[in-house]
Amino acid sequence: MQVFPGLTRIDLGEIEYDAAITAMQGWVAECQAGTAGDRLFLLSHPPVVTYGSRTSLADLPAAATGLPVVEVDRGGQATYHGPGQIVGYLVANVRERGPADVVRWMEQGIIAALDALGFPVVRRQTPSGGSSLVGVWTPDQRKIASIGMRIRGGVSSHGFALNVDPDMTAFDQFVSCGLADPITSLQVLAEERGELAPKESEVRDALAEALGAR
């Protein structure tokens, strides 16, 4: 089912995180005012760890790592962004859709995209009272995509981060998403199978197709 039938794909390059957040505020205002439709922005960031208000400070990287740390106004906990990772920001009217429905749609879209590329992945059900398992995982429970969103004034912002071929050592410097589960990437999965990983452009196309962004 097409959840956002008029969703427009907008490809951007690498953007400093602070600059992207400032731009996102403008994108949200346009959507709220009705001067722009639903949009999916695909981009990347220089290395940075972002975290929500519920994140334990013990989960964040130490200053000695040199990783910039930025508090953000989205759901979710500490997450790494960097080159080799595709970030998707959904700025869309969600007044007629529940937050859980939007997150589920995003999870299923990422799963469909990676399946089309030959990488079977799954979503996991968060246990009652347990840490959130929102995101996308390999069948052996390695996380490959994180999701953290904000909805204000009936419009969503932020979105997902999918690991294509980032610097995996960055994930050793902090506790990702408040979980002890290992993190992986398409590059790692491809190497385990003795194959070449898909190009980032191919992954962007697969994501846009699966999420219905034109």
Buried (B, 14 or more C-beta within 10 A) or exposed (E): EEBBEEBBBBEEEEBEBEEBBEBBEEBBBBBBEEEBBBBBBBBBBEBBBBBBEEBEEEBBBEEEBEBBBEEBEBBBBBBBBBBBBBBBBBBBBBEEBEEEEBBBBBBBBBBBBBEBBEBEBEBBEEEEEEEBBBBBBBEEEBBBBBBBBBBEEEBBBBBBBBBBBBBBEBBEBBBBBBBEBBBBBBBBBBEEEEEEBBEBEBBBBBBBBBBBBE
